[in-house]
Amino acid sequence: MKYPGFPVHNSTLAGPALAQRVLSKYHLPSPISCNFLRNGVNDTDIVKAGSGTYFLRVYRYGWRTKAEIQAELAMLTYLHKGRLPVSWPLERKDGSCLTPIAAPEGVRYAALFTNAPGKGVDWNAKNSCSYGELVGRIHVCLDKAPDSVSDDWSAKAKSKRTRRWNAFLNGYSKVRTLGTHELKATNIFVPIRHIWLLGMHTQLAETSGRGWFDDGYFDFHLRFIKRWLEYRKIL
């Protein structure tokens, strides 16, 4: 049914209503509370149920298809079953992981995730190595997944960045060897990701605002891409 009111780009759904209409579909202990935490590409609510903490993600309308969201959830479930330290989606009482919501802008989907305990870390060489090892373990696990799942530039700054990158690769290589083509591909991953970021911000400007979205923004990111390509001697 088409929303009869004033059109919106991205609604903020009320926490109490999410608790009543969405969280009630899960096997959660009482009392249950749901409070808006932050918005980004998707909206995130923090959920308290009994003594536990969970996070409810409400996917942005039109950003991902239902099939794409389901593939994301399937991958996280697969990694969890492979004993990888990831936050994974909880099943509802009916065994599914997604709840459709008739939001003003159109049907959005919600998924409830487990809490990932811990705190932020300093990206020194030791932690970069540990992170690289973890990413390697994740890739090893996904290598075995069925098709349905896997489908400032100063000298000092450069040196520090290089040490962290080398530590990351060292940790990664402990569990999985990177092929020559894979290693070469890492050089272009950063500019590709930056181009993707520009596209994402352009697409989301209607809901995140345009006050910061000016020539300076594009100049900064395009300079970064150019300097990265020069530094890595890609072109």
RONU-823127 format. One record per residue (C-alpha): residue number from 1; chain; x, y, z; residue in one letter. Coordinates in nm, 2 decimals. Example, Ala and Ser with C-alpha at 12.3 -4.5 7.8 and 13.67 -1.06 7.14 Angstrom:
# RONU-823127
pt resi 1 chain A u 1.23 v -0.45 w 0.78 resn A;
pt resi 2 chain A u 1.37 v -0.11 w 0.71 resn S;
***
This chain:
# RONU-823127
pt resi 1 chain A u 0.00 v 0.00 w 0.00 resn M;
pt resi 2 chain A u 0.14 v 0.33 w -0.10 resn K;
pt resi 3 chain A u 0.21 v 0.58 w 0.18 resn Y;
pt resi 4 chain A u -0.06 v 0.86 w 0.16 resn P;
pt resi 5 chain A u 0.14 v 1.12 w 0.35 resn G;
pt resi 6 chain A u 0.42 v 1.36 w 0.26 resn F;
pt resi 7 chain A u 0.71 v 1.18 w 0.08 resn P;
pt resi 8 chain A u 1.02 v 1.11 w 0.28 resn V;
pt resi 9 chain A u 1.37 v 0.99 w 0.19 resn H;
pt resi 10 chain A u 1.46 v 0.80 w 0.50 resn N;
pt resi 11 chain A u 1.24 v 0.77 w 0.81 resn S;
pt resi 12 chain A u 1.36 v 0.72 w 1.17 resn T;
pt resi 13 chain A u 1.15 v 0.44 w 1.31 resn L;
pt resi 14 chain A u 1.03 v 0.47 w 1.67 resn A;
pt resi 15 chain A u 1.21 v 0.24 w 1.92 resn G;
pt resi 16 chain A u 0.90 v 0.13 w 2.12 resn P;
pt resi 17 chain A u 0.72 v 0.04 w 1.80 resn A;
pt resi 18 chain A u 1.02 v -0.16 w 1.68 resn L;
pt resi 19 chain A u 1.02 v -0.34 w 2.01 resn A;
pt resi 20 chain A u 0.65 v -0.43 w 1.98 resn Q;
pt resi 21 chain A u 0.63 v -0.51 w 1.61 resn R;
pt resi 22 chain A u 0.98 v -0.65 w 1.54 resn V;
pt resi 23 chain A u 1.15 v -0.77 w 1.85 resn L;
pt resi 24 chain A u 0.84 v -0.95 w 1.96 resn S;
pt resi 25 chain A u 0.91 v -1.19 w 1.68 resn K;
pt resi 26 chain A u 1.23 v -1.32 w 1.85 resn Y;
pt resi 27 chain A u 1.28 v -1.54 w 2.15 resn H;
pt resi 28 chain A u 1.41 v -1.26 w 2.38 resn L;
pt resi 29 chain A u 1.39 v -1.23 w 2.76 resn P;
pt resi 30 chain A u 1.21 v -0.95 w 2.93 resn S;
pt resi 31 chain A u 1.22 v -0.66 w 2.98 resn P;
pt resi 32 chain A u 1.29 v -0.54 w 2.63 resn I;
pt resi 33 chain A u 1.39 v -0.19 w 2.53 resn S;
pt resi 34 chain A u 1.49 v -0.05 w 2.19 resn C;
pt resi 35 chain A u 1.66 v 0.29 w 2.15 resn N;
pt resi 36 chain A u 1.79 v 0.47 w 1.84 resn F;
pt resi 37 chain A u 2.17 v 0.46 w 1.84 resn L;
pt resi 38 chain A u 2.28 v 0.62 w 1.52 resn R;
pt resi 39 chain A u 2.21 v 0.65 w 1.15 resn N;
pt resi 40 chain A u 2.45 v 0.59 w 0.87 resn G;
pt resi 41 chain A u 2.39 v 0.40 w 0.55 resn V;
pt resi 42 chain A u 2.15 v 0.20 w 0.76 resn N;
pt resi 43 chain A u 1.99 v 0.28 w 1.10 resn D;
pt resi 44 chain A u 2.11 v 0.11 w 1.42 resn T;
pt resi 45 chain A u 1.91 v 0.07 w 1.74 resn D;
pt resi 46 chain A u 2.05 v -0.07 w 2.07 resn I;
pt resi 47 chain A u 1.84 v -0.34 w 2.22 resn V;
pt resi 48 chain A u 1.84 v -0.44 w 2.58 resn K;
pt resi 49 chain A u 1.67 v -0.77 w 2.66 resn A;
pt resi 50 chain A u 1.70 v -0.92 w 3.01 resn G;
pt resi 51 chain A u 2.07 v -0.88 w 3.09 resn S;
pt resi 52 chain A u 2.17 v -0.91 w 2.72 resn G;
pt resi 53 chain A u 2.26 v -0.64 w 2.46 resn T;
pt resi 54 chain A u 2.18 v -0.67 w 2.09 resn Y;
pt resi 55 chain A u 2.17 v -0.44 w 1.79 resn F;
pt resi 56 chain A u 1.89 v -0.40 w 1.55 resn L;
pt resi 57 chain A u 1.98 v -0.29 w 1.20 resn R;
pt resi 58 chain A u 1.71 v -0.13 w 0.98 resn V;
pt resi 59 chain A u 1.83 v -0.13 w 0.63 resn Y;
pt resi 60 chain A u 1.79 v 0.18 w 0.42 resn R;
pt resi 61 chain A u 1.51 v 0.16 w 0.16 resn Y;
pt resi 62 chain A u 1.64 v 0.10 w -0.18 resn G;
pt resi 63 chain A u 2.01 v 0.06 w -0.08 resn W;
pt resi 64 chain A u 2.02 v -0.32 w -0.10 resn R;
pt resi 65 chain A u 1.77 v -0.57 w -0.23 resn T;
pt resi 66 chain A u 1.62 v -0.84 w -0.01 resn K;
pt resi 67 chain A u 1.83 v -1.10 w -0.18 resn A;
pt resi 68 chain A u 2.15 v -0.90 w -0.12 resn E;
pt resi 69 chain A u 2.06 v -0.86 w 0.25 resn I;
pt resi 70 chain A u 1.99 v -1.23 w 0.29 resn Q;
pt resi 71 chain A u 2.33 v -1.31 w 0.13 resn A;
pt resi 72 chain A u 2.50 v -1.08 w 0.38 resn E;
pt resi 73 chain A u 2.32 v -1.25 w 0.67 resn L;
pt resi 74 chain A u 2.40 v -1.60 w 0.53 resn A;
pt resi 75 chain A u 2.77 v -1.51 w 0.51 resn M;
pt resi 76 chain A u 2.78 v -1.39 w 0.87 resn L;
pt resi 77 chain A u 2.60 v -1.70 w 0.99 resn T;
pt resi 78 chain A u 2.84 v -1.92 w 0.80 resn Y;
pt resi 79 chain A u 3.14 v -1.74 w 0.96 resn L;
pt resi 80 chain A u 2.98 v -1.77 w 1.30 resn H;
pt resi 81 chain A u 2.93 v -2.14 w 1.25 resn K;
pt resi 82 chain A u 3.30 v -2.16 w 1.15 resn G;
pt resi 83 chain A u 3.39 v -2.02 w 1.49 resn R;
pt resi 84 chain A u 3.50 v -1.68 w 1.36 resn L;
pt resi 85 chain A u 3.45 v -1.38 w 1.60 resn P;
pt resi 86 chain A u 3.18 v -1.20 w 1.41 resn V;
pt resi 87 chain A u 2.85 v -1.05 w 1.51 resn S;
pt resi 88 chain A u 2.58 v -1.27 w 1.36 resn W;
pt resi 89 chain A u 2.20 v -1.24 w 1.29 resn P;
pt resi 90 chain A u 1.96 v -1.40 w 1.53 resn L;
pt resi 91 chain A u 1.67 v -1.61 w 1.39 resn E;
pt resi 92 chain A u 1.31 v -1.51 w 1.46 resn R;
pt resi 93 chain A u 1.06 v -1.75 w 1.60 resn K;
pt resi 94 chain A u 0.97 v -1.86 w 1.25 resn D;
pt resi 95 chain A u 1.34 v -1.94 w 1.16 resn G;
pt resi 96 chain A u 1.39 v -1.64 w 0.93 resn S;
pt resi 97 chain A u 1.63 v -1.35 w 1.00 resn C;
pt resi 98 chain A u 1.46 v -1.06 w 0.83 resn L;
pt resi 99 chain A u 1.15 v -0.86 w 0.92 resn T;
pt resi 100 chain A u 0.98 v -0.64 w 0.65 resn P;
pt resi 101 chain A u 0.86 v -0.30 w 0.78 resn I;
pt resi 102 chain A u 0.61 v -0.09 w 0.59 resn A;
pt resi 103 chain A u 0.80 v 0.24 w 0.63 resn A;
pt resi 104 chain A u 0.67 v 0.57 w 0.48 resn P;
pt resi 105 chain A u 0.93 v 0.55 w 0.20 resn E;
pt resi 106 chain A u 0.87 v 0.19 w 0.12 resn G;
pt resi 107 chain A u 0.94 v -0.16 w 0.26 resn V;
pt resi 108 chain A u 1.25 v -0.17 w 0.47 resn R;
pt resi 109 chain A u 1.41 v -0.47 w 0.64 resn Y;
pt resi 110 chain A u 1.53 v -0.52 w 0.99 resn A;
pt resi 111 chain A u 1.77 v -0.78 w 1.13 resn A;
pt resi 112 chain A u 1.88 v -0.84 w 1.49 resn L;
pt resi 113 chain A u 2.25 v -0.90 w 1.56 resn F;
pt resi 114 chain A u 2.44 v -1.02 w 1.86 resn T;
pt resi 115 chain A u 2.67 v -0.79 w 2.05 resn N;
pt resi 116 chain A u 3.04 v -0.79 w 1.96 resn A;
pt resi 117 chain A u 3.22 v -0.74 w 2.30 resn P;
pt resi 118 chain A u 3.55 v -0.55 w 2.32 resn G;
pt resi 119 chain A u 3.68 v -0.20 w 2.26 resn K;
pt resi 120 chain A u 3.86 v 0.00 w 2.00 resn G;
pt resi 121 chain A u 4.23 v -0.07 w 1.96 resn V;
pt resi 122 chain A u 4.54 v 0.12 w 1.87 resn D;
pt resi 123 chain A u 4.65 v 0.03 w 1.52 resn W;
pt resi 124 chain A u 5.01 v -0.05 w 1.60 resn N;
pt resi 125 chain A u 5.22 v -0.32 w 1.44 resn A;
pt resi 126 chain A u 5.11 v -0.59 w 1.69 resn K;
pt resi 127 chain A u 4.74 v -0.52 w 1.65 resn N;
pt resi 128 chain A u 4.77 v -0.49 w 1.27 resn S;
pt resi 129 chain A u 4.93 v -0.83 w 1.26 resn C;
pt resi 130 chain A u 4.65 v -0.98 w 1.47 resn S;
pt resi 131 chain A u 4.40 v -0.81 w 1.25 resn Y;
pt resi 132 chain A u 4.57 v -0.95 w 0.94 resn G;
pt resi 133 chain A u 4.56 v -1.30 w 1.08 resn E;
pt resi 134 chain A u 4.19 v -1.26 w 1.16 resn L;
pt resi 135 chain A u 4.11 v -1.14 w 0.81 resn V;
pt resi 136 chain A u 4.31 v -1.44 w 0.67 resn G;
pt resi 137 chain A u 4.10 v -1.68 w 0.89 resn R;
pt resi 138 chain A u 3.79 v -1.52 w 0.75 resn I;
pt resi 139 chain A u 3.90 v -1.56 w 0.39 resn H;
pt resi 140 chain A u 4.01 v -1.92 w 0.46 resn V;
pt resi 141 chain A u 3.66 v -2.00 w 0.59 resn C;
pt resi 142 chain A u 3.50 v -1.82 w 0.30 resn L;
pt resi 143 chain A u 3.72 v -2.01 w 0.05 resn D;
pt resi 144 chain A u 3.54 v -2.32 w 0.16 resn K;
pt resi 145 chain A u 3.19 v -2.17 w 0.15 resn A;
pt resi 146 chain A u 2.93 v -2.29 w -0.10 resn P;
pt resi 147 chain A u 2.86 v -2.07 w -0.39 resn D;
pt resi 148 chain A u 2.54 v -1.94 w -0.23 resn S;
pt resi 149 chain A u 2.74 v -1.78 w 0.05 resn V;
pt resi 150 chain A u 3.06 v -1.65 w -0.12 resn S;
pt resi 151 chain A u 2.88 v -1.53 w -0.43 resn D;
pt resi 152 chain A u 4.93 v 1.32 w 0.53 resn D;
pt resi 153 chain A u 5.19 v 1.18 w 0.30 resn W;
pt resi 154 chain A u 5.51 v 1.27 w 0.49 resn S;
pt resi 155 chain A u 5.80 v 1.02 w 0.51 resn A;
pt resi 156 chain A u 5.72 v 0.95 w 0.87 resn K;
pt resi 157 chain A u 5.35 v 0.88 w 0.80 resn A;
pt resi 158 chain A u 5.44 v 0.66 w 0.50 resn K;
pt resi 159 chain A u 5.69 v 0.46 w 0.72 resn S;
pt resi 160 chain A u 5.43 v 0.41 w 0.99 resn K;
pt resi 161 chain A u 5.17 v 0.31 w 0.74 resn R;
pt resi 162 chain A u 5.41 v 0.07 w 0.57 resn T;
pt resi 163 chain A u 5.50 v -0.10 w 0.91 resn R;
pt resi 164 chain A u 5.13 v -0.15 w 0.99 resn R;
pt resi 165 chain A u 5.06 v -0.29 w 0.64 resn W;
pt resi 166 chain A u 5.36 v -0.53 w 0.66 resn N;
pt resi 167 chain A u 5.24 v -0.64 w 1.00 resn A;
pt resi 168 chain A u 4.89 v -0.70 w 0.86 resn F;
pt resi 169 chain A u 5.03 v -0.91 w 0.58 resn L;
pt resi 170 chain A u 5.25 v -1.10 w 0.82 resn N;
pt resi 171 chain A u 4.95 v -1.19 w 1.03 resn G;
pt resi 172 chain A u 4.74 v -1.28 w 0.72 resn Y;
pt resi 173 chain A u 5.01 v -1.50 w 0.58 resn S;
pt resi 174 chain A u 5.01 v -1.71 w 0.90 resn K;
pt resi 175 chain A u 4.68 v -1.86 w 0.79 resn V;
pt resi 176 chain A u 4.65 v -1.80 w 0.42 resn R;
pt resi 177 chain A u 4.90 v -1.73 w 0.14 resn T;
pt resi 178 chain A u 4.82 v -1.44 w -0.09 resn L;
pt resi 179 chain A u 4.88 v -1.51 w -0.45 resn G;
pt resi 180 chain A u 5.07 v -1.27 w -0.67 resn T;
pt resi 181 chain A u 4.76 v -1.14 w -0.84 resn H;
pt resi 182 chain A u 4.58 v -1.10 w -0.51 resn E;
pt resi 183 chain A u 4.88 v -0.90 w -0.37 resn L;
pt resi 184 chain A u 4.89 v -0.68 w -0.67 resn K;
pt resi 185 chain A u 4.51 v -0.62 w -0.64 resn A;
pt resi 186 chain A u 4.56 v -0.47 w -0.29 resn T;
pt resi 187 chain A u 4.73 v -0.17 w -0.45 resn N;
pt resi 188 chain A u 4.41 v -0.07 w -0.64 resn I;
pt resi 189 chain A u 4.17 v -0.17 w -0.37 resn F;
pt resi 190 chain A u 4.21 v 0.17 w -0.18 resn V;
pt resi 191 chain A u 4.13 v 0.39 w -0.48 resn P;
pt resi 192 chain A u 3.85 v 0.17 w -0.59 resn I;
pt resi 193 chain A u 3.71 v 0.19 w -0.24 resn R;
pt resi 194 chain A u 3.74 v 0.57 w -0.25 resn H;
pt resi 195 chain A u 3.56 v 0.59 w -0.58 resn I;
pt resi 196 chain A u 3.28 v 0.38 w -0.43 resn W;
pt resi 197 chain A u 3.27 v 0.61 w -0.12 resn L;
pt resi 198 chain A u 3.23 v 0.91 w -0.35 resn L;
pt resi 199 chain A u 2.94 v 0.74 w -0.52 resn G;
pt resi 200 chain A u 2.78 v 0.64 w -0.19 resn M;
pt resi 201 chain A u 2.80 v 0.99 w -0.05 resn H;
pt resi 202 chain A u 2.65 v 1.13 w -0.37 resn T;
pt resi 203 chain A u 2.36 v 0.89 w -0.35 resn Q;
pt resi 204 chain A u 2.30 v 0.96 w 0.02 resn L;
pt resi 205 chain A u 2.33 v 1.34 w 0.00 resn A;
pt resi 206 chain A u 1.95 v 1.38 w 0.00 resn E;
pt resi 207 chain A u 1.93 v 1.23 w 0.35 resn T;
pt resi 208 chain A u 2.26 v 1.32 w 0.51 resn S;
pt resi 209 chain A u 2.26 v 1.68 w 0.39 resn G;
pt resi 210 chain A u 2.46 v 1.88 w 0.13 resn R;
pt resi 211 chain A u 2.63 v 2.13 w 0.36 resn G;
pt resi 212 chain A u 2.96 v 1.95 w 0.35 resn W;
pt resi 213 chain A u 2.91 v 1.82 w -0.01 resn F;
pt resi 214 chain A u 3.10 v 2.09 w -0.20 resn D;
pt resi 215 chain A u 3.40 v 2.13 w -0.43 resn D;
pt resi 216 chain A u 3.64 v 2.10 w -0.14 resn G;
pt resi 217 chain A u 3.50 v 1.75 w -0.06 resn Y;
pt resi 218 chain A u 3.56 v 1.63 w -0.41 resn F;
pt resi 219 chain A u 3.90 v 1.80 w -0.44 resn D;
pt resi 220 chain A u 4.02 v 1.63 w -0.12 resn F;
pt resi 221 chain A u 3.91 v 1.28 w -0.22 resn H;
pt resi 222 chain A u 4.04 v 1.32 w -0.58 resn L;
pt resi 223 chain A u 4.37 v 1.44 w -0.46 resn R;
pt resi 224 chain A u 4.39 v 1.14 w -0.23 resn F;
pt resi 225 chain A u 4.33 v 0.90 w -0.52 resn I;
pt resi 226 chain A u 4.58 v 1.08 w -0.74 resn K;
pt resi 227 chain A u 4.85 v 1.07 w -0.47 resn R;
pt resi 228 chain A u 4.78 v 0.71 w -0.39 resn W;
pt resi 229 chain A u 4.82 v 0.61 w -0.75 resn L;
pt resi 230 chain A u 5.15 v 0.81 w -0.77 resn E;
pt resi 231 chain A u 5.28 v 0.66 w -0.45 resn Y;
pt resi 232 chain A u 5.20 v 0.30 w -0.55 resn R;
pt resi 233 chain A u 5.32 v 0.37 w -0.91 resn K;
pt resi 234 chain A u 5.00 v 0.22 w -1.05 resn I;
pt resi 235 chain A u 4.98 v 0.45 w -1.35 resn L;
***
